[in-house]
Structures are given as structure tokens and as C-alpha cells.
Amino acid sequence: MNIFKTIIFVLLCFVCFQTARADWLKQNLNTLAWLHDVYFVNEKTGWIAGSNGTLFATNDGGKTWKKEKLLTEDNIRQVYFSDEFTGWLLCERNIFNRGANASSYILKTTNGGIDWEKIEFQDIKRERLVKLFFNSENQGFAIGESGAFYALRDAEEKWKRQASPAKFLLLDGTFADAKNGVIVGASGSIFFTEDAGETWKPSSIFNNPTAKFNSVFFLDSKIGWTAGTQGKIFQTTNGGKTWREQTSGVTKNLNDIFFTSQNKGWAIGDEGTVLYTNSAGNVWILKESKIKHKFEKIFFNGNKGWIVGFGGTVLLYDAETSQTQKPVLKK
């Protein structure tokens, strides 16, 4: 009996030790801004963007963050860089003082964020744009409310309005390569393209969900996942043509999804929801969070993961110090 108790004690200590080295740790950027996005260009250079023009940058892989000069007092919904020099900020004007101006515009840099140029969308109405995404040839797309759909083709400088596959809210899009892409949105809608966005076709989705899909992520041209309201997660293995539901085990809204390999992935959402899988989504594990803010975006840069959200929330996960697949959250 004593030997048995000793073995159990050793095993418990081992599990506790492993778990302690697998935490999402809260980072302090001394801001209460609503942080909407985090993006890394390479191993060293990254950006965090949020409300009221909040913009942070790092050049040491996130060890330290510097608050950038105020470029705008409008919300920055997204930050994206195609390389260390060329980047875009998707900005959203305050609805109460925008006047006759459009809701959305872009700030673009070609020198790594030293200077930024304001770019307006052509023929834009009052719709709010919520997402920029690019294919492997740096052709750009912008989507948003009421099916708003814009494209930046080849060497053109103007974002031009395009025919949209939907008349309702589109929320996220991604390309696996130059030709194959997917967009998702409200009313359980998913569309795919195989010709670099010239045409978009509706996907077949089993169980006909009514959820709003907030995020889509692809590992390659075939395998991808989408996540949305009501805790819905769906997977495709044929480039977005058909989708099957996975059991998330939660009903909280999911706002973003990210996979680091074919098996290991994360989904985050409202009220501090964090889900983890090491089985390609066949089983999702809910991680308890002491932080109950809305989590907006998750991004992995090599072995390090970042979550940002409401109230200046920034969380860091370092896989190099993790010896387990059962991470937890700590303040």
C-alpha cells in the first residue's frame, strides 16, 4: 500500500509540474484598449492593434512591446504585413463623427511602419469592412457588412468594388495559395474559390448551421477549420467544398481559430473561452480561464502563441517550455 501511495504521489507531482510549465501567461502592456488583432511578420517583428488607434510593435519576438505614435484616433480592426516593409491597417471611423466619410479605410506602409499613407476604398458605401486577406501573390481582398467585397489586383493601387457572392455580413477569409481560398460569414455561410477569387461558390455544410462564422483557418489547400457563434466548429478536407461539424463542447461564441500543425489547434472566444485539440479537432478540450474578457485573436509565431482581447488583454504561450498537451491559463 505504501508503495502504491508513493507511486500515485510521484505521478501527481509530475502532472502538476508539467501543467505548470504549459501556461498562457498574462502580459502587461499598460493599456486598457480593446485589442482586436495580433500579427507577426517573422520571428522578431510583430504588431498588436486595437481601439482608439492603439498600435504596439515588437522587434525582439514579443519580449518587449513599444507603443507606436498615434496614427489615427479611429479603431484599428486588423494589422497585416506581407513582408517586413509592406503592411496594412484596416481602420474604422467612429459612427458618431464620421460625417459623410465611409466607415472603413486603410493605412498602408512600405517602410516597415515608419510612414503610413491613408487609402480609401473606391465606390464604398456605408458598409463597415471587417477583414483584409491576401493570396500568395499578394492580391488583396476586403469583406464586410451587406456582402461588401473589394479586391486589390496585381500591381493596382486602388481597392475596387467587386461582385459579392452574398448580400449579408462576411467576416473572414483566407487563401491557401494563389488560387484556393474560402470566405465565411453570417447565416452559416461559406464560399470557396479555385480561381484566385474570380468566382466564389457556396460550400456544402452538413447540418445546415445558422451560426455566424467568425474565423477560418487553412493548413494547406485541402484541410481547414471554421469557428463561430454557439461554439460551432466545422472542418473541411477538400478545400472548402464540404464541411462537417466537430463537437466543441461549448456554446460560447468562438471568435478565432488557429492550428500549428495538422493535429494541434486552438479556438478562442467570449468570456475567456479557450479550446485546445491535439487530434485535428476530433476532441476539443476546454481550458479554464480566470480571465473572463472577450478574446478576439490568436496567433502563433513559431513556438510562441499570443491571444489579445478586451480590456488590454494579452496572453503569451511558449511551447518551448511546455512538456504537456494540457495547458492552463494563469493571470
C-alpha positions as CSV (number, residue, x, y, z in Angstrom):
1,M,0.0,0.0,0.0
2,N,2.8,2.4,0.9
3,I,4.5,1.7,-2.5
4,F,1.2,2.4,-4.3
5,K,0.7,5.7,-2.5
6,T,4.3,6.7,-3.3
7,I,3.7,6.0,-7.0
8,I,0.5,8.0,-7.0
9,F,2.2,10.9,-5.3
10,V,5.1,10.9,-7.8
11,L,2.7,10.8,-10.7
12,L,0.6,13.7,-9.3
13,C,3.7,15.8,-8.8
14,F,4.8,15.0,-12.3
15,V,1.4,16.1,-13.8
16,C,1.4,19.3,-11.7
17,F,4.9,20.1,-12.8
18,Q,4.1,19.6,-16.4
19,T,1.0,21.6,-16.3
20,A,2.8,24.5,-14.5
21,R,5.1,24.7,-17.5
22,A,2.3,25.0,-20.0
23,D,0.6,28.2,-19.1
24,W,-0.9,31.0,-21.0
25,L,0.6,33.9,-19.1
26,K,-0.8,37.4,-18.9
27,Q,1.4,40.2,-20.3
28,N,1.1,43.8,-19.2
29,L,1.2,46.4,-22.0
30,N,-0.2,49.1,-19.7
31,T,-3.3,49.7,-21.8
32,L,-7.0,49.1,-21.4
33,A,-7.6,49.4,-25.1
34,W,-9.8,46.8,-26.8
35,L,-7.2,44.8,-28.7
36,H,-8.5,43.4,-31.9
37,D,-5.5,41.8,-33.7
38,V,-2.0,40.5,-33.3
39,Y,0.3,39.6,-36.2
40,F,3.9,38.6,-36.6
41,V,5.8,39.2,-39.8
42,N,8.7,37.0,-38.8
43,E,10.4,35.6,-35.7
44,K,11.2,39.0,-34.4
45,T,8.8,41.6,-35.8
46,G,5.2,41.7,-34.6
47,W,2.2,44.1,-34.1
48,I,-0.8,44.4,-31.8
49,A,-3.7,46.8,-32.8
50,G,-6.8,47.9,-31.2
51,S,-9.3,50.7,-30.3
52,N,-8.6,54.4,-30.5
53,G,-5.7,54.0,-32.8
54,T,-3.8,51.8,-30.3
55,L,-0.8,50.2,-32.0
56,F,2.1,48.3,-30.4
57,A,5.2,46.9,-32.1
58,T,8.0,44.5,-31.1
59,N,11.3,43.7,-32.7
60,D,12.5,41.1,-30.3
61,G,9.8,38.4,-30.7
62,G,7.5,39.9,-28.1
63,K,9.9,40.2,-25.2
64,T,9.2,43.9,-25.2
65,W,6.5,46.0,-26.9
66,K,6.6,49.7,-27.8
67,K,3.6,51.8,-28.2
68,E,3.7,53.5,-31.6
69,K,3.0,57.1,-32.4
70,L,-0.8,57.8,-32.8
71,L,-1.7,57.5,-36.4
72,T,-5.4,57.8,-36.0
73,E,-8.0,58.0,-33.2
74,D,-10.2,55.5,-35.0
75,N,-10.3,51.8,-34.2
76,I,-7.7,49.6,-35.9
77,R,-9.5,46.4,-36.6
78,Q,-6.7,44.5,-38.3
79,V,-3.0,44.6,-38.9
80,Y,-1.3,42.6,-41.7
81,F,2.2,42.6,-43.2
82,S,3.1,40.8,-46.4
83,D,6.8,41.4,-45.6
84,E,8.8,43.4,-43.0
85,F,8.3,46.6,-45.1
86,T,4.8,46.4,-46.5
87,G,1.8,46.4,-44.2
88,W,-1.8,47.4,-43.9
89,L,-4.0,48.6,-41.1
90,L,-7.8,48.3,-41.5
91,C,-9.3,51.2,-39.7
92,E,-12.9,52.0,-38.7
93,R,-14.2,55.5,-38.2
94,N,-16.4,56.4,-35.2
95,I,-20.0,56.1,-36.3
96,F,-21.0,59.3,-34.4
97,N,-18.5,61.7,-36.0
98,R,-17.6,60.2,-39.4
99,G,-19.8,62.6,-41.2
100,A,-20.0,61.9,-44.9
101,N,-16.9,59.7,-44.8
102,A,-17.0,55.9,-45.3
103,S,-16.9,53.7,-42.3
104,S,-13.6,52.0,-43.3
105,Y,-10.3,52.9,-44.7
106,I,-6.7,51.6,-44.9
107,L,-3.4,52.9,-43.6
108,K,-0.5,51.4,-45.6
109,T,3.2,51.4,-45.0
110,T,6.1,50.5,-47.4
111,N,8.9,51.2,-45.0
112,G,8.1,48.9,-42.0
113,G,5.8,51.3,-40.2
114,I,7.9,54.5,-40.2
115,D,5.4,56.2,-42.5
116,W,1.7,55.5,-43.2
117,E,-0.5,56.5,-46.2
118,K,-4.3,56.7,-45.9
119,I,-6.1,54.8,-48.7
120,E,-9.9,55.0,-49.3
121,F,-11.9,52.2,-50.9
122,Q,-13.4,53.1,-54.3
123,D,-17.2,53.4,-54.6
124,I,-17.6,52.4,-51.0
125,K,-21.0,52.9,-49.4
126,R,-21.7,53.0,-45.7
127,E,-20.8,49.4,-45.1
128,R,-18.2,48.5,-42.5
129,L,-15.3,46.4,-43.7
130,V,-14.0,43.9,-41.2
131,K,-11.3,41.8,-42.8
132,L,-8.4,42.1,-45.3
133,F,-6.8,38.9,-46.7
134,F,-4.3,38.1,-49.4
135,N,-3.4,35.2,-51.6
136,S,0.2,34.0,-52.1
137,E,0.7,36.5,-55.0
138,N,-0.4,39.4,-52.7
139,Q,-3.7,40.0,-54.4
140,G,-5.8,41.5,-51.7
141,F,-9.5,41.2,-50.7
142,A,-11.6,43.1,-48.3
143,I,-15.0,42.0,-47.0
144,G,-17.7,43.2,-44.6
145,E,-21.3,44.2,-44.0
146,S,-24.0,43.6,-46.5
147,G,-21.7,41.4,-48.5
148,A,-19.3,44.3,-49.2
149,F,-16.5,42.9,-51.3
150,Y,-13.4,44.7,-52.6
151,A,-10.2,43.5,-54.4
152,L,-6.7,44.8,-55.0
153,R,-5.4,43.1,-58.1
154,D,-1.9,42.6,-59.3
155,A,0.0,45.9,-59.4
156,E,-3.1,48.1,-59.0
157,E,-3.1,50.8,-56.3
158,K,-6.9,51.0,-55.9
159,W,-9.2,48.8,-53.9
160,K,-12.1,48.3,-56.3
161,R,-15.6,47.1,-55.6
162,Q,-16.3,43.6,-56.9
163,A,-19.5,41.4,-57.3
164,S,-20.1,39.7,-54.0
165,P,-21.3,36.1,-53.5
166,A,-23.6,37.2,-50.6
167,K,-25.8,40.0,-49.5
168,F,-25.2,39.6,-45.8
169,L,-22.2,40.0,-43.4
170,L,-18.9,38.4,-44.4
171,L,-16.4,38.2,-41.6
172,D,-13.3,36.3,-42.5
173,G,-11.4,34.9,-45.5
174,T,-8.1,33.1,-46.3
175,F,-6.1,31.7,-49.2
176,A,-4.1,28.6,-49.0
177,D,-2.1,29.5,-52.1
178,A,-2.6,31.7,-55.2
179,K,-5.9,30.2,-56.3
180,N,-7.7,28.4,-53.5
181,G,-9.5,30.5,-50.9
182,V,-12.5,30.5,-48.6
183,I,-14.7,33.2,-47.1
184,V,-17.1,32.8,-44.2
185,G,-19.9,34.9,-42.6
186,A,-23.4,35.2,-41.2
187,S,-26.2,32.7,-41.5
188,G,-23.8,29.7,-41.7
189,S,-22.4,30.9,-45.0
190,I,-19.2,29.6,-46.5
191,F,-17.9,30.2,-50.1
192,F,-14.8,28.8,-51.8
193,T,-12.8,29.8,-54.9
194,E,-10.4,27.9,-57.1
195,D,-9.6,30.7,-59.5
196,A,-8.0,33.3,-57.3
197,G,-11.3,34.9,-56.3
198,E,-12.7,35.5,-59.8
199,T,-15.7,33.3,-58.8
200,W,-17.0,32.1,-55.5
201,K,-19.2,29.0,-55.0
202,P,-21.3,28.1,-51.9
203,S,-20.0,25.2,-49.9
204,S,-22.0,22.2,-48.8
205,I,-22.3,22.3,-45.0
206,F,-23.7,19.3,-43.2
207,N,-26.4,20.0,-40.6
208,N,-27.2,23.4,-42.2
209,P,-26.0,25.6,-39.3
210,T,-27.4,29.1,-38.7
211,A,-24.3,30.2,-36.7
212,K,-22.3,33.2,-37.7
213,F,-18.8,32.0,-38.7
214,N,-16.2,34.5,-37.4
215,S,-13.0,32.9,-38.4
216,V,-11.5,30.4,-40.9
217,F,-8.0,28.8,-41.0
218,F,-6.3,26.6,-43.5
219,L,-3.2,24.5,-43.1
220,D,-2.9,23.7,-46.8
221,S,-5.1,23.8,-49.9
222,K,-7.3,21.0,-48.6
223,I,-7.5,21.0,-44.8
224,G,-9.2,23.8,-42.9
225,W,-11.5,24.8,-40.0
226,T,-14.0,27.5,-39.3
227,A,-15.4,28.6,-35.9
228,G,-18.3,30.9,-34.9
229,T,-21.2,31.6,-32.7
230,Q,-22.9,29.0,-30.5
231,G,-19.5,27.2,-30.1
232,K,-19.7,25.9,-33.7
233,I,-16.5,24.4,-35.3
234,F,-16.6,22.8,-38.7
235,Q,-13.8,21.1,-40.7
236,T,-13.1,20.6,-44.4
237,T,-10.7,18.1,-46.0
238,N,-11.4,19.1,-49.7
239,G,-10.5,22.7,-49.9
240,G,-13.8,24.1,-48.6
241,K,-16.2,22.3,-50.8
242,T,-17.9,20.4,-48.0
243,W,-17.8,20.9,-44.2
244,R,-18.6,18.6,-41.3
245,E,-19.2,19.7,-37.7
246,Q,-16.9,18.9,-34.8
247,T,-18.0,18.8,-31.2
248,S,-16.6,21.7,-29.4
249,G,-18.4,21.1,-26.1
250,V,-19.2,24.8,-25.6
251,T,-21.9,27.2,-26.5
252,K,-20.0,30.4,-26.1
253,N,-19.2,32.4,-29.3
254,L,-15.9,31.5,-30.8
255,N,-14.0,34.4,-32.4
256,D,-10.9,32.9,-33.8
257,I,-9.2,29.6,-34.7
258,F,-5.6,28.7,-35.3
259,F,-3.7,25.4,-36.0
260,T,0.0,24.9,-35.5
261,S,0.0,21.5,-37.2
262,Q,-2.4,19.0,-38.7
263,N,-3.3,17.8,-35.2
264,K,-2.7,20.7,-32.8
265,G,-5.1,23.7,-32.8
266,W,-6.7,26.4,-30.7
267,A,-10.0,28.2,-30.7
268,I,-10.8,31.2,-28.5
269,G,-14.0,33.2,-27.8
270,D,-16.2,35.1,-25.4
271,E,-15.9,35.2,-21.7
272,G,-12.3,33.9,-21.8
273,T,-13.1,30.7,-23.7
274,V,-10.0,28.7,-24.8
275,L,-10.3,25.4,-26.5
276,Y,-7.4,23.1,-27.4
277,T,-7.1,19.9,-29.6
278,N,-4.3,17.6,-30.4
279,S,-6.5,15.3,-32.5
280,A,-7.2,17.6,-35.5
281,G,-10.4,18.7,-33.8
282,N,-11.9,15.3,-33.2
283,V,-11.7,16.1,-29.5
284,W,-11.7,19.7,-28.2
285,I,-10.7,20.4,-24.6
286,L,-12.0,23.4,-22.7
287,K,-9.3,25.2,-20.7
288,E,-10.4,27.0,-17.5
289,S,-9.6,30.7,-17.7
290,K,-9.6,33.2,-14.8
291,I,-9.8,36.0,-17.4
292,K,-13.4,36.4,-18.5
293,H,-12.9,39.1,-21.1
294,K,-13.7,38.5,-24.8
295,F,-10.8,37.0,-26.6
296,E,-10.5,38.4,-30.1
297,K,-7.5,37.0,-31.9
298,I,-5.0,34.2,-31.5
299,F,-1.7,33.9,-33.5
300,F,1.3,31.6,-33.3
301,N,4.8,32.8,-34.2
302,G,6.9,29.7,-34.2
303,N,6.7,28.2,-30.7
304,K,5.1,31.2,-29.2
305,G,1.4,31.9,-29.1
306,W,-0.4,35.2,-28.5
307,I,-4.0,35.9,-27.5
308,V,-5.4,39.5,-27.5
309,G,-8.8,40.9,-26.5
310,F,-10.9,43.2,-24.5
311,G,-9.5,45.4,-21.7
312,G,-5.9,45.3,-22.9
313,T,-5.7,41.6,-22.6
314,V,-2.5,40.0,-23.9
315,L,-1.7,36.4,-23.2
316,L,1.5,34.5,-24.1
317,Y,2.1,30.8,-24.5
318,D,5.6,29.4,-25.0
319,A,5.6,25.9,-26.4
320,E,9.4,25.5,-25.8
321,T,8.8,25.4,-22.1
322,S,5.7,23.2,-22.4
323,Q,6.1,19.5,-21.8
324,T,2.4,18.6,-21.9
325,Q,-0.6,19.0,-24.1
326,K,-2.8,20.2,-21.3
327,P,-2.1,23.9,-21.0
328,V,-3.9,26.1,-18.5
329,L,-4.4,29.8,-18.1
330,K,-3.0,32.0,-15.3
331,K,-3.3,35.7,-14.5
